[in-house]
Structure formats: structure tokens, C-alpha cells
Amino acid sequence: MANHKSAEKRIRANEAKRVRNRYQHKTTRTFIKRLQSATVKSEAQTLLKEVSSMIDKLAKKNVIHWKKAANQKSRLSRLVNKLA
């Protein structure tokens, strides 16, 4: 257990950040699944814009690796471009 005030505060702050990161990561994954199941191209394009932004934010905060973010965005944009 922490012995210093600053260490106790760091524990509280880390827990708050962990919960926020988990929520944002899970929400992004849900949106990705929604995008993958989209069949209308115009709907998929608007979703892609939103999902790309979410992925960028996760990468910026190091919740996911930046190369994983790039791979996901690339894969999703290819999927949207294939729609008729």
C-alpha cells in the first residue's frame, strides 16, 4: 500500500484513467463492429469518419499502438471502398 500522499493520488488517478480508457476502447470496438456490418456506402462513409477519429484519439493517448491504429483505419477504409 502507498505510504505517501502523492502515491495515493497517483493510484486514484491511474484507476480513473484505466476506467476511462477501457470505456473508450470498448466503445470504439462497438463502432468498428457497427461499421463492418454496414451495407449502405453513404452510411458506412459517415461511420468511417467517426471511427477513424475515435481510433486516432486512442492512438494519441497510447491506449492502442499507433501502428495498430493505422492498420485498423486502412482495413476499414478498404472495406468501405468495396461497398457498392
Distance bins in CASP14 RR format, pairs under 12 A and 6 or more apart:
PFRMAT RR
TARGET T0000
AUTHOR 0000-0000-0000
RMODE 2
METHOD distances of the structure
MODEL  1
1 7 0 0 0 0 1 0 0 0 0 0 0
1 8 0 0 0 0 1 0 0 0 0 0 0
1 11 0 0 0 0 1 0 0 0 0 0 0
2 8 1 0 1 0 0 0 0 0 0 0 0
2 9 0 0 0 0 1 0 0 0 0 0 0
2 10 1 0 0 1 0 0 0 0 0 0 0
2 11 1 0 1 0 0 0 0 0 0 0 0
2 12 0 0 0 0 1 0 0 0 0 0 0
2 13 0 0 0 0 0 1 0 0 0 0 0
2 14 0 0 0 0 0 1 0 0 0 0 0
3 11 0 0 0 0 0 1 0 0 0 0 0
4 10 0 0 0 0 1 0 0 0 0 0 0
4 11 0 0 0 0 0 1 0 0 0 0 0
5 11 0 0 0 0 0 1 0 0 0 0 0
5 12 0 0 0 0 0 1 0 0 0 0 0
6 12 0 0 0 0 0 1 0 0 0 0 0
6 13 0 0 0 0 0 1 0 0 0 0 0
7 13 0 0 0 0 0 1 0 0 0 0 0
7 14 0 0 0 0 0 1 0 0 0 0 0
8 14 0 0 0 0 0 1 0 0 0 0 0
8 15 0 0 0 0 0 1 0 0 0 0 0
9 15 0 0 0 0 0 1 0 0 0 0 0
9 16 0 0 0 0 0 1 0 0 0 0 0
10 16 0 0 0 0 0 1 0 0 0 0 0
10 17 0 0 0 0 0 1 0 0 0 0 0
11 17 0 0 0 0 0 1 0 0 0 0 0
11 18 0 0 0 0 0 1 0 0 0 0 0
12 18 0 0 0 0 0 1 0 0 0 0 0
12 19 0 0 0 0 0 1 0 0 0 0 0
13 19 0 0 0 0 0 1 0 0 0 0 0
13 20 0 0 0 0 0 1 0 0 0 0 0
14 20 0 0 0 0 0 1 0 0 0 0 0
14 21 0 0 0 0 0 1 0 0 0 0 0
15 21 0 0 0 0 0 1 0 0 0 0 0
15 22 0 0 0 0 0 1 0 0 0 0 0
16 22 0 0 0 0 0 1 0 0 0 0 0
16 23 0 0 0 0 0 1 0 0 0 0 0
17 23 0 0 0 0 0 1 0 0 0 0 0
17 24 0 0 0 0 0 1 0 0 0 0 0
17 25 0 0 0 0 0 1 0 0 0 0 0
17 61 0 0 0 0 1 0 0 0 0 0 0
17 62 0 0 0 0 0 1 0 0 0 0 0
17 63 0 0 0 0 1 0 0 0 0 0 0
18 24 0 0 0 0 0 1 0 0 0 0 0
18 25 0 0 0 0 0 1 0 0 0 0 0
18 61 0 0 0 0 0 1 0 0 0 0 0
18 63 0 0 0 0 0 1 0 0 0 0 0
19 25 0 0 0 0 0 1 0 0 0 0 0
19 26 0 0 0 0 0 1 0 0 0 0 0
20 26 0 0 0 0 0 1 0 0 0 0 0
20 27 0 0 0 0 0 1 0 0 0 0 0
20 57 0 0 0 0 0 1 0 0 0 0 0
20 58 0 0 0 0 0 1 0 0 0 0 0
20 61 0 0 0 0 1 0 0 0 0 0 0
20 63 0 0 0 0 1 0 0 0 0 0 0
21 27 0 0 0 0 0 1 0 0 0 0 0
21 28 0 0 0 0 0 1 0 0 0 0 0
21 57 0 0 0 0 0 1 0 0 0 0 0
21 58 0 0 0 0 1 0 0 0 0 0 0
21 60 0 0 0 0 0 1 0 0 0 0 0
21 61 1 0 0 1 0 0 0 0 0 0 0
21 62 0 0 0 0 1 0 0 0 0 0 0
21 63 1 0 1 0 0 0 0 0 0 0 0
21 64 0 0 0 0 1 0 0 0 0 0 0
22 28 0 0 0 0 0 1 0 0 0 0 0
22 29 0 0 0 0 0 1 0 0 0 0 0
22 58 0 0 0 0 0 1 0 0 0 0 0
22 63 0 0 0 0 1 0 0 0 0 0 0
23 29 0 0 0 0 0 1 0 0 0 0 0
23 30 0 0 0 0 0 1 0 0 0 0 0
23 54 0 0 0 0 0 1 0 0 0 0 0
23 58 0 0 0 0 0 1 0 0 0 0 0
23 63 0 0 0 0 0 1 0 0 0 0 0
24 30 0 0 0 0 0 1 0 0 0 0 0
24 31 0 0 0 0 0 1 0 0 0 0 0
24 53 0 0 0 0 0 1 0 0 0 0 0
24 54 1 0 0 1 0 0 0 0 0 0 0
24 55 0 0 0 0 0 1 0 0 0 0 0
24 56 0 0 0 0 0 1 0 0 0 0 0
24 57 1 0 0 1 0 0 0 0 0 0 0
24 58 1 0 0 1 0 0 0 0 0 0 0
24 59 0 0 0 0 0 1 0 0 0 0 0
24 60 0 0 0 0 0 1 0 0 0 0 0
24 61 0 0 0 0 1 0 0 0 0 0 0
24 63 1 0 0 1 0 0 0 0 0 0 0
24 64 0 0 0 0 0 1 0 0 0 0 0
25 31 0 0 0 0 0 1 0 0 0 0 0
25 32 0 0 0 0 0 1 0 0 0 0 0
25 54 0 0 0 0 1 0 0 0 0 0 0
25 55 0 0 0 0 0 1 0 0 0 0 0
25 57 0 0 0 0 0 1 0 0 0 0 0
25 58 1 0 0 1 0 0 0 0 0 0 0
25 59 0 0 0 0 0 1 0 0 0 0 0
25 61 0 0 0 0 0 1 0 0 0 0 0
25 62 0 0 0 0 0 1 0 0 0 0 0
25 63 1 0 1 0 0 0 0 0 0 0 0
25 64 1 0 0 1 0 0 0 0 0 0 0
25 68 0 0 0 0 0 1 0 0 0 0 0
25 69 0 0 0 0 0 1 0 0 0 0 0
25 72 0 0 0 0 0 1 0 0 0 0 0
26 32 0 0 0 0 0 1 0 0 0 0 0
26 33 0 0 0 0 0 1 0 0 0 0 0
26 54 0 0 0 0 0 1 0 0 0 0 0
26 58 0 0 0 0 0 1 0 0 0 0 0
26 63 0 0 0 0 0 1 0 0 0 0 0
27 33 0 0 0 0 0 1 0 0 0 0 0
27 34 0 0 0 0 0 1 0 0 0 0 0
27 50 0 0 0 0 0 1 0 0 0 0 0
27 51 0 0 0 0 0 1 0 0 0 0 0
27 54 1 0 0 1 0 0 0 0 0 0 0
27 55 0 0 0 0 0 1 0 0 0 0 0
27 57 0 0 0 0 0 1 0 0 0 0 0
27 58 0 0 0 0 1 0 0 0 0 0 0
27 63 0 0 0 0 0 1 0 0 0 0 0
28 34 0 0 0 0 0 1 0 0 0 0 0
28 35 0 0 0 0 0 1 0 0 0 0 0
28 47 0 0 0 0 0 1 0 0 0 0 0
28 50 0 0 0 0 1 0 0 0 0 0 0
28 51 1 0 0 1 0 0 0 0 0 0 0
28 52 0 0 0 0 0 1 0 0 0 0 0
28 53 0 0 0 0 1 0 0 0 0 0 0
28 54 1 0 1 0 0 0 0 0 0 0 0
28 55 1 0 0 1 0 0 0 0 0 0 0
28 56 0 0 0 0 0 1 0 0 0 0 0
28 57 0 0 0 0 1 0 0 0 0 0 0
28 58 1 0 0 1 0 0 0 0 0 0 0
28 59 0 0 0 0 0 1 0 0 0 0 0
28 61 0 0 0 0 0 1 0 0 0 0 0
28 63 0 0 0 0 1 0 0 0 0 0 0
28 64 0 0 0 0 1 0 0 0 0 0 0
28 68 0 0 0 0 0 1 0 0 0 0 0
28 69 0 0 0 0 1 0 0 0 0 0 0
28 72 0 0 0 0 1 0 0 0 0 0 0
28 73 0 0 0 0 0 1 0 0 0 0 0
28 76 0 0 0 0 0 1 0 0 0 0 0
29 35 0 0 0 0 0 1 0 0 0 0 0
29 36 0 0 0 0 0 1 0 0 0 0 0
29 51 0 0 0 0 1 0 0 0 0 0 0
29 54 0 0 0 0 1 0 0 0 0 0 0
29 55 0 0 0 0 0 1 0 0 0 0 0
29 58 0 0 0 0 1 0 0 0 0 0 0
29 63 0 0 0 0 0 1 0 0 0 0 0
29 64 0 0 0 0 0 1 0 0 0 0 0
29 72 0 0 0 0 1 0 0 0 0 0 0
30 36 0 0 0 0 0 1 0 0 0 0 0
30 37 0 0 0 0 0 1 0 0 0 0 0
30 47 0 0 0 0 0 1 0 0 0 0 0
30 50 0 0 0 0 0 1 0 0 0 0 0
30 51 0 0 0 0 1 0 0 0 0 0 0
30 54 0 0 0 0 0 1 0 0 0 0 0
31 37 0 0 0 0 0 1 0 0 0 0 0
31 38 0 0 0 0 0 1 0 0 0 0 0
31 44 0 0 0 0 0 1 0 0 0 0 0
31 46 0 0 0 0 0 1 0 0 0 0 0
31 47 1 0 0 1 0 0 0 0 0 0 0
31 48 0 0 0 0 1 0 0 0 0 0 0
31 49 0 0 0 0 0 1 0 0 0 0 0
31 50 1 0 0 1 0 0 0 0 0 0 0
31 51 1 0 1 0 0 0 0 0 0 0 0
31 52 0 0 0 0 0 1 0 0 0 0 0
31 53 0 0 0 0 0 1 0 0 0 0 0
31 54 1 0 0 1 0 0 0 0 0 0 0
31 55 0 0 0 0 1 0 0 0 0 0 0
31 57 0 0 0 0 0 1 0 0 0 0 0
31 58 0 0 0 0 0 1 0 0 0 0 0
31 72 0 0 0 0 0 1 0 0 0 0 0
31 76 0 0 0 0 0 1 0 0 0 0 0
32 38 0 0 0 0 0 1 0 0 0 0 0
32 44 0 0 0 0 0 1 0 0 0 0 0
32 47 0 0 0 0 1 0 0 0 0 0 0
32 48 0 0 0 0 1 0 0 0 0 0 0
32 50 0 0 0 0 0 1 0 0 0 0 0
32 51 1 0 1 0 0 0 0 0 0 0 0
32 52 0 0 0 0 0 1 0 0 0 0 0
32 54 0 0 0 0 1 0 0 0 0 0 0
32 55 0 0 0 0 1 0 0 0 0 0 0
32 58 0 0 0 0 0 1 0 0 0 0 0
32 64 0 0 0 0 0 1 0 0 0 0 0
32 69 0 0 0 0 0 1 0 0 0 0 0
32 72 1 0 0 1 0 0 0 0 0 0 0
32 73 0 0 0 0 0 1 0 0 0 0 0
32 75 0 0 0 0 1 0 0 0 0 0 0
32 76 1 0 0 1 0 0 0 0 0 0 0
32 79 0 0 0 0 0 1 0 0 0 0 0
32 80 0 0 0 0 0 1 0 0 0 0 0
33 47 0 0 0 0 0 1 0 0 0 0 0
33 51 0 0 0 0 0 1 0 0 0 0 0
33 76 0 0 0 0 0 1 0 0 0 0 0
33 79 0 0 0 0 0 1 0 0 0 0 0
34 43 0 0 0 0 1 0 0 0 0 0 0
34 44 0 0 0 0 1 0 0 0 0 0 0
34 46 0 0 0 0 0 1 0 0 0 0 0
34 47 1 0 0 1 0 0 0 0 0 0 0
34 48 0 0 0 0 0 1 0 0 0 0 0
34 50 0 0 0 0 1 0 0 0 0 0 0
34 51 0 0 0 0 1 0 0 0 0 0 0
34 54 0 0 0 0 0 1 0 0 0 0 0
34 76 0 0 0 0 0 1 0 0 0 0 0
35 41 0 0 0 0 0 1 0 0 0 0 0
35 43 0 0 0 0 1 0 0 0 0 0 0
35 44 1 0 0 1 0 0 0 0 0 0 0
35 45 0 0 0 0 1 0 0 0 0 0 0
35 46 0 0 0 0 1 0 0 0 0 0 0
35 47 1 0 1 0 0 0 0 0 0 0 0
35 48 1 0 0 1 0 0 0 0 0 0 0
35 49 0 0 0 0 0 1 0 0 0 0 0
35 50 0 0 0 0 1 0 0 0 0 0 0
35 51 1 0 1 0 0 0 0 0 0 0 0
35 52 0 0 0 0 1 0 0 0 0 0 0
35 54 0 0 0 0 0 1 0 0 0 0 0
35 55 0 0 0 0 0 1 0 0 0 0 0
35 72 0 0 0 0 0 1 0 0 0 0 0
35 73 0 0 0 0 0 1 0 0 0 0 0
35 75 0 0 0 0 0 1 0 0 0 0 0
35 76 1 0 0 1 0 0 0 0 0 0 0
35 77 0 0 0 0 0 1 0 0 0 0 0
35 78 0 0 0 0 0 1 0 0 0 0 0
35 79 1 0 0 1 0 0 0 0 0 0 0
35 80 1 0 0 1 0 0 0 0 0 0 0
35 83 0 0 0 0 0 1 0 0 0 0 0
36 44 0 0 0 0 1 0 0 0 0 0 0
36 47 0 0 0 0 1 0 0 0 0 0 0
36 48 0 0 0 0 0 1 0 0 0 0 0
36 51 0 0 0 0 1 0 0 0 0 0 0
36 72 0 0 0 0 0 1 0 0 0 0 0
36 75 0 0 0 0 1 0 0 0 0 0 0
36 76 1 0 0 1 0 0 0 0 0 0 0
36 78 0 0 0 0 0 1 0 0 0 0 0
36 79 1 0 0 1 0 0 0 0 0 0 0
36 80 0 0 0 0 1 0 0 0 0 0 0
36 82 0 0 0 0 0 1 0 0 0 0 0
36 83 0 0 0 0 0 1 0 0 0 0 0
37 43 0 0 0 0 0 1 0 0 0 0 0
37 44 0 0 0 0 1 0 0 0 0 0 0
37 47 0 0 0 0 1 0 0 0 0 0 0
37 79 0 0 0 0 0 1 0 0 0 0 0
37 83 0 0 0 0 0 1 0 0 0 0 0
38 44 1 0 1 0 0 0 0 0 0 0 0
38 45 0 0 0 0 1 0 0 0 0 0 0
38 46 0 0 0 0 1 0 0 0 0 0 0
38 47 1 0 1 0 0 0 0 0 0 0 0
38 48 0 0 0 0 1 0 0 0 0 0 0
38 50 0 0 0 0 0 1 0 0 0 0 0
38 51 0 0 0 0 0 1 0 0 0 0 0
38 76 0 0 0 0 0 1 0 0 0 0 0
38 79 0 0 0 0 1 0 0 0 0 0 0
38 80 1 0 0 1 0 0 0 0 0 0 0
38 82 0 0 0 0 0 1 0 0 0 0 0
38 83 1 0 0 1 0 0 0 0 0 0 0
39 47 0 0 0 0 0 1 0 0 0 0 0
39 79 0 0 0 0 0 1 0 0 0 0 0
39 80 0 0 0 0 0 1 0 0 0 0 0
39 82 0 0 0 0 0 1 0 0 0 0 0
39 83 1 0 0 1 0 0 0 0 0 0 0
39 84 0 0 0 0 1 0 0 0 0 0 0
40 46 0 0 0 0 1 0 0 0 0 0 0
40 47 0 0 0 0 1 0 0 0 0 0 0
40 80 0 0 0 0 0 1 0 0 0 0 0
40 83 1 0 0 1 0 0 0 0 0 0 0
40 84 0 0 0 0 1 0 0 0 0 0 0
41 47 0 0 0 0 0 1 0 0 0 0 0
41 48 0 0 0 0 0 1 0 0 0 0 0
41 79 0 0 0 0 0 1 0 0 0 0 0
41 80 1 0 0 1 0 0 0 0 0 0 0
41 81 0 0 0 0 1 0 0 0 0 0 0
41 82 0 0 0 0 1 0 0 0 0 0 0
41 83 1 0 1 0 0 0 0 0 0 0 0
41 84 1 0 0 1 0 0 0 0 0 0 0
42 48 0 0 0 0 0 1 0 0 0 0 0
42 49 0 0 0 0 0 1 0 0 0 0 0
42 80 0 0 0 0 0 1 0 0 0 0 0
42 83 0 0 0 0 1 0 0 0 0 0 0
42 84 0 0 0 0 0 1 0 0 0 0 0
43 49 0 0 0 0 0 1 0 0 0 0 0
43 50 0 0 0 0 0 1 0 0 0 0 0
43 80 0 0 0 0 1 0 0 0 0 0 0
43 83 0 0 0 0 1 0 0 0 0 0 0
44 50 0 0 0 0 0 1 0 0 0 0 0
44 51 0 0 0 0 1 0 0 0 0 0 0
44 52 0 0 0 0 0 1 0 0 0 0 0
44 76 0 0 0 0 1 0 0 0 0 0 0
44 77 0 0 0 0 1 0 0 0 0 0 0
44 78 0 0 0 0 0 1 0 0 0 0 0
44 79 1 0 0 1 0 0 0 0 0 0 0
44 80 1 0 1 0 0 0 0 0 0 0 0
44 81 0 0 0 0 1 0 0 0 0 0 0
44 82 0 0 0 0 1 0 0 0 0 0 0
44 83 1 0 1 0 0 0 0 0 0 0 0
44 84 0 0 0 0 0 1 0 0 0 0 0
45 51 0 0 0 0 0 1 0 0 0 0 0
45 52 0 0 0 0 0 1 0 0 0 0 0
45 76 0 0 0 0 0 1 0 0 0 0 0
45 77 0 0 0 0 1 0 0 0 0 0 0
45 79 0 0 0 0 0 1 0 0 0 0 0
45 80 1 0 1 0 0 0 0 0 0 0 0
45 81 0 0 0 0 1 0 0 0 0 0 0
45 83 0 0 0 0 1 0 0 0 0 0 0
46 52 0 0 0 0 0 1 0 0 0 0 0
46 53 0 0 0 0 0 1 0 0 0 0 0
46 80 0 0 0 0 0 1 0 0 0 0 0
47 53 0 0 0 0 0 1 0 0 0 0 0
47 54 0 0 0 0 0 1 0 0 0 0 0
47 76 0 0 0 0 1 0 0 0 0 0 0
47 77 0 0 0 0 0 1 0 0 0 0 0
47 79 0 0 0 0 0 1 0 0 0 0 0
47 80 0 0 0 0 1 0 0 0 0 0 0
47 83 0 0 0 0 0 1 0 0 0 0 0
48 54 0 0 0 0 0 1 0 0 0 0 0
48 55 0 0 0 0 0 1 0 0 0 0 0
48 72 0 0 0 0 0 1 0 0 0 0 0
48 73 0 0 0 0 1 0 0 0 0 0 0
48 74 0 0 0 0 0 1 0 0 0 0 0
48 75 0 0 0 0 0 1 0 0 0 0 0
48 76 1 0 1 0 0 0 0 0 0 0 0
48 77 1 0 0 1 0 0 0 0 0 0 0
48 78 0 0 0 0 0 1 0 0 0 0 0
48 79 0 0 0 0 1 0 0 0 0 0 0
48 80 1 0 1 0 0 0 0 0 0 0 0
48 81 0 0 0 0 1 0 0 0 0 0 0
48 83 0 0 0 0 0 1 0 0 0 0 0
49 55 0 0 0 0 0 1 0 0 0 0 0
49 56 0 0 0 0 0 1 0 0 0 0 0
49 73 0 0 0 0 0 1 0 0 0 0 0
49 76 0 0 0 0 0 1 0 0 0 0 0
49 77 0 0 0 0 0 1 0 0 0 0 0
49 80 0 0 0 0 1 0 0 0 0 0 0
50 56 0 0 0 0 0 1 0 0 0 0 0
50 57 0 0 0 0 0 1 0 0 0 0 0
50 76 0 0 0 0 0 1 0 0 0 0 0
51 57 0 0 0 0 0 1 0 0 0 0 0
51 58 0 0 0 0 0 1 0 0 0 0 0
51 69 0 0 0 0 0 1 0 0 0 0 0
51 72 0 0 0 0 1 0 0 0 0 0 0
51 73 0 0 0 0 1 0 0 0 0 0 0
51 75 0 0 0 0 0 1 0 0 0 0 0
51 76 1 0 0 1 0 0 0 0 0 0 0
51 77 0 0 0 0 1 0 0 0 0 0 0
51 79 0 0 0 0 0 1 0 0 0 0 0
51 80 0 0 0 0 1 0 0 0 0 0 0
52 58 0 0 0 0 0 1 0 0 0 0 0
52 59 0 0 0 0 0 1 0 0 0 0 0
52 69 0 0 0 0 1 0 0 0 0 0 0
52 70 0 0 0 0 0 1 0 0 0 0 0
52 72 0 0 0 0 1 0 0 0 0 0 0
52 73 1 0 1 0 0 0 0 0 0 0 0
52 74 0 0 0 0 0 1 0 0 0 0 0
52 75 0 0 0 0 0 1 0 0 0 0 0
52 76 1 0 0 1 0 0 0 0 0 0 0
52 77 1 0 0 1 0 0 0 0 0 0 0
52 80 0 0 0 0 0 1 0 0 0 0 0
53 59 0 0 0 0 0 1 0 0 0 0 0
53 60 0 0 0 0 0 1 0 0 0 0 0
53 69 0 0 0 0 0 1 0 0 0 0 0
53 73 0 0 0 0 0 1 0 0 0 0 0
54 60 0 0 0 0 0 1 0 0 0 0 0
54 61 0 0 0 0 0 1 0 0 0 0 0
54 63 0 0 0 0 0 1 0 0 0 0 0
54 64 0 0 0 0 0 1 0 0 0 0 0
54 69 0 0 0 0 1 0 0 0 0 0 0
54 72 0 0 0 0 0 1 0 0 0 0 0
54 73 0 0 0 0 0 1 0 0 0 0 0
54 76 0 0 0 0 0 1 0 0 0 0 0
55 61 0 0 0 0 0 1 0 0 0 0 0
55 63 0 0 0 0 1 0 0 0 0 0 0
55 64 1 0 0 1 0 0 0 0 0 0 0
55 65 0 0 0 0 0 1 0 0 0 0 0
55 66 0 0 0 0 1 0 0 0 0 0 0
55 67 0 0 0 0 0 1 0 0 0 0 0
55 68 0 0 0 0 1 0 0 0 0 0 0
55 69 1 0 1 0 0 0 0 0 0 0 0
55 70 0 0 0 0 1 0 0 0 0 0 0
55 71 0 0 0 0 1 0 0 0 0 0 0
55 72 1 0 1 0 0 0 0 0 0 0 0
55 73 1 0 1 0 0 0 0 0 0 0 0
55 74 0 0 0 0 0 1 0 0 0 0 0
55 75 0 0 0 0 0 1 0 0 0 0 0
55 76 0 0 0 0 1 0 0 0 0 0 0
55 77 0 0 0 0 0 1 0 0 0 0 0
56 63 0 0 0 0 0 1 0 0 0 0 0
56 64 0 0 0 0 0 1 0 0 0 0 0
56 66 0 0 0 0 1 0 0 0 0 0 0
56 68 0 0 0 0 0 1 0 0 0 0 0
56 69 1 0 0 1 0 0 0 0 0 0 0
56 70 0 0 0 0 1 0 0 0 0 0 0
56 72 0 0 0 0 0 1 0 0 0 0 0
56 73 1 0 0 1 0 0 0 0 0 0 0
57 63 0 0 0 0 1 0 0 0 0 0 0
57 64 0 0 0 0 1 0 0 0 0 0 0
57 66 0 0 0 0 0 1 0 0 0 0 0
57 69 0 0 0 0 1 0 0 0 0 0 0
58 64 1 0 1 0 0 0 0 0 0 0 0
58 65 0 0 0 0 1 0 0 0 0 0 0
58 66 0 0 0 0 1 0 0 0 0 0 0
58 68 0 0 0 0 1 0 0 0 0 0 0
58 69 1 0 0 1 0 0 0 0 0 0 0
58 70 0 0 0 0 0 1 0 0 0 0 0
58 72 0 0 0 0 1 0 0 0 0 0 0
58 73 0 0 0 0 0 1 0 0 0 0 0
59 65 1 0 0 1 0 0 0 0 0 0 0
59 66 1 0 1 0 0 0 0 0 0 0 0
59 67 0 0 0 0 1 0 0 0 0 0 0
59 68 1 0 0 1 0 0 0 0 0 0 0
59 69 1 1 0 0 0 0 0 0 0 0 0
59 70 0 0 0 0 1 0 0 0 0 0 0
59 71 0 0 0 0 0 1 0 0 0 0 0
59 72 0 0 0 0 1 0 0 0 0 0 0
59 73 0 0 0 0 1 0 0 0 0 0 0
60 66 0 0 0 0 1 0 0 0 0 0 0
60 69 0 0 0 0 1 0 0 0 0 0 0
61 69 0 0 0 0 0 1 0 0 0 0 0
62 68 0 0 0 0 0 1 0 0 0 0 0
62 69 0 0 0 0 0 1 0 0 0 0 0
63 69 0 0 0 0 1 0 0 0 0 0 0
64 70 0 0 0 0 0 1 0 0 0 0 0
64 71 0 0 0 0 0 1 0 0 0 0 0
64 72 0 0 0 0 1 0 0 0 0 0 0
64 73 0 0 0 0 0 1 0 0 0 0 0
65 71 0 0 0 0 1 0 0 0 0 0 0
65 72 0 0 0 0 0 1 0 0 0 0 0
66 72 0 0 0 0 0 1 0 0 0 0 0
66 73 0 0 0 0 0 1 0 0 0 0 0
67 73 0 0 0 0 0 1 0 0 0 0 0
67 74 0 0 0 0 0 1 0 0 0 0 0
68 74 0 0 0 0 0 1 0 0 0 0 0
68 75 0 0 0 0 0 1 0 0 0 0 0
69 75 0 0 0 0 0 1 0 0 0 0 0
69 76 0 0 0 0 0 1 0 0 0 0 0
70 76 0 0 0 0 0 1 0 0 0 0 0
70 77 0 0 0 0 0 1 0 0 0 0 0
71 77 0 0 0 0 0 1 0 0 0 0 0
71 78 0 0 0 0 0 1 0 0 0 0 0
72 78 0 0 0 0 0 1 0 0 0 0 0
72 79 0 0 0 0 0 1 0 0 0 0 0
73 79 0 0 0 0 0 1 0 0 0 0 0
73 80 0 0 0 0 0 1 0 0 0 0 0
74 80 0 0 0 0 0 1 0 0 0 0 0
74 81 0 0 0 0 0 1 0 0 0 0 0
75 81 0 0 0 0 0 1 0 0 0 0 0
75 82 0 0 0 0 0 1 0 0 0 0 0
76 82 0 0 0 0 0 1 0 0 0 0 0
76 83 0 0 0 0 0 1 0 0 0 0 0
77 83 0 0 0 0 0 1 0 0 0 0 0
END
